[in-house]
Amino acid sequence: MFMQKRGATRGRGKSQKTERKGRWQLQVAKARFSELFRLARSEGPQHITRQGKECVVMISDEEYERLVGKAHQPKNLLQFFRESPLVGVDLDLERYKDEGRDIEL
């Protein structure tokens, strides 16, 4: 017959230490890291707290790339200028020759 440890709960129910969906106390996050990892990828950001204060947020790599915009950065300088919002704007880039100033010796 299967015996359950004292104080343990059956199944994989919600921990009493998790305040609400997507929030984890640090010690619970460490103990259930695989689940935390899976939920960050499938359900979105997971907030990890220590002593009741927000500390870090675990997000998927896709969400991170979207936030920092690396997927939208140009690959080279030429592509950067081609995709610039200033394409087609008539800029006056002519410089006047600077001949210096007169000084007395």
Kinemage of the C-alpha trace (Angstrom):
@kinemage 1
@onewidth
@group {chain A} dominant
@subgroup {mainchain}
@vectorlist {calphas} color= white
{ca met a 1} P 0.000 0.000 0.000
{ca phe a 2} L 1.233 3.501 -0.892
{ca met a 3} L 1.960 5.651 2.147
{ca gln a 4} L 1.988 9.382 1.910
{ca lys a 5} L 4.518 11.518 3.782
{ca arg a 6} L 3.137 13.478 6.674
{ca gly a 7} L 1.972 16.941 5.560
{ca ala a 8} L 2.288 16.155 1.848
{ca thr a 9} L -0.633 16.562 -0.520
{ca arg a 10} L -1.730 14.111 -3.175
{ca gly a 11} L -1.362 14.913 -6.857
{ca arg a 12} L 0.159 18.017 -8.279
{ca gly a 13} L -2.273 20.567 -6.879
{ca lys a 14} L -1.425 24.212 -6.417
{ca ser a 15} L 1.073 24.903 -3.688
{ca gln a 16} L -0.123 26.979 -0.766
{ca lys a 17} L 3.028 29.044 -1.152
{ca thr a 18} L 2.057 30.275 -4.630
{ca glu a 19} L -0.002 33.422 -4.133
{ca arg a 20} L -1.697 33.436 -7.540
{ca lys a 21} L -1.192 32.214 -11.082
{ca gly a 22} L 2.180 33.260 -12.447
{ca arg a 23} L 3.641 34.230 -9.058
{ca trp a 24} L 6.186 32.089 -7.266
{ca gln a 25} L 8.051 32.456 -4.002
{ca leu a 26} L 11.759 31.922 -4.567
{ca gln a 27} L 12.009 28.682 -2.572
{ca val a 28} L 9.030 27.186 -4.462
{ca ala a 29} L 10.468 28.325 -7.805
{ca lys a 30} L 13.759 26.597 -6.997
{ca ala a 31} L 12.031 23.394 -5.941
{ca arg a 32} L 9.729 23.323 -8.981
{ca phe a 33} L 12.040 24.873 -11.585
{ca ser a 34} L 11.054 22.498 -14.402
{ca glu a 35} L 7.389 23.423 -13.964
{ca leu a 36} L 8.271 27.127 -13.751
{ca phe a 37} L 10.304 26.816 -16.964
{ca arg a 38} L 7.450 25.041 -18.792
{ca leu a 39} L 4.865 27.604 -17.668
{ca ala a 40} L 7.070 30.541 -18.717
{ca arg a 41} L 7.169 29.060 -22.228
{ca ser a 42} L 3.515 28.036 -22.459
{ca glu a 43} L 1.548 30.526 -20.332
{ca gly a 44} L 3.713 33.629 -20.278
{ca pro a 45} L 5.784 35.556 -17.744
{ca gln a 46} L 6.286 34.013 -14.310
{ca his a 47} L 7.037 36.395 -11.426
{ca ile a 48} L 9.442 35.189 -8.766
{ca thr a 49} L 9.450 36.932 -5.391
{ca arg a 50} L 11.641 36.860 -2.324
{ca gln a 51} L 10.270 37.948 1.026
{ca gly a 52} L 7.060 39.084 -0.675
{ca lys a 53} L 8.720 41.588 -3.005
{ca glu a 54} L 8.986 41.385 -6.808
{ca cys a 55} L 12.462 40.290 -7.774
{ca val a 56} L 12.653 38.761 -11.236
{ca val a 57} L 10.420 37.660 -14.088
{ca met a 58} L 11.082 34.507 -16.090
{ca ile a 59} L 10.016 34.815 -19.739
{ca ser a 60} L 10.465 32.694 -22.859
{ca asp a 61} L 13.288 33.459 -25.254
{ca glu a 62} L 10.736 34.451 -27.917
{ca glu a 63} L 9.205 37.014 -25.558
{ca tyr a 64} L 12.666 38.323 -24.675
{ca glu a 65} L 13.601 38.742 -28.347
{ca arg a 66} L 10.324 40.572 -28.976
{ca leu a 67} L 10.937 42.918 -26.046
{ca val a 68} L 14.530 43.811 -26.829
{ca gly a 69} L 13.871 43.992 -30.554
{ca lys a 70} L 16.845 41.955 -31.712
{ca ala a 71} L 14.675 40.280 -34.326
{ca his a 72} L 13.998 43.711 -35.871
{ca gln a 73} L 17.539 45.066 -35.835
{ca pro a 74} L 19.183 45.533 -39.220
{ca lys a 75} L 21.879 43.042 -40.189
{ca asn a 76} L 24.270 45.682 -41.490
{ca leu a 77} L 24.684 49.429 -41.968
{ca leu a 78} L 23.343 49.404 -45.529
{ca gln a 79} L 20.131 47.689 -44.406
{ca phe a 80} L 19.857 50.195 -41.537
{ca phe a 81} L 19.901 53.156 -43.946
{ca arg a 82} L 17.518 51.463 -46.389
{ca glu a 83} L 14.971 50.877 -43.607
{ca ser a 84} L 15.408 54.320 -42.036
{ca pro a 85} L 12.276 56.404 -41.529
{ca leu a 86} L 14.201 59.245 -43.214
{ca val a 87} L 14.371 57.469 -46.590
{ca gly a 88} L 13.221 59.941 -49.240
{ca val a 89} L 13.601 63.040 -47.051
{ca asp a 90} L 15.483 65.775 -48.885
{ca leu a 91} L 18.398 66.732 -46.650
{ca asp a 92} L 20.856 69.503 -47.459
{ca leu a 93} L 24.216 67.886 -46.711
{ca glu a 94} L 26.398 70.495 -48.454
{ca arg a 95} L 29.045 72.085 -46.251
{ca tyr a 96} L 30.446 75.536 -46.674
{ca lys a 97} L 34.188 75.792 -46.908
{ca asp a 98} L 35.620 77.089 -43.642
{ca glu a 99} L 38.639 79.235 -44.415
{ca gly a 100} L 39.403 80.060 -40.837
{ca arg a 101} L 39.552 83.532 -39.346
{ca asp a 102} L 41.968 86.359 -39.655
{ca ile a 103} L 44.340 86.907 -36.750
{ca glu a 104} L 46.901 89.566 -36.093
{ca leu a 105} L 50.503 88.513 -35.468
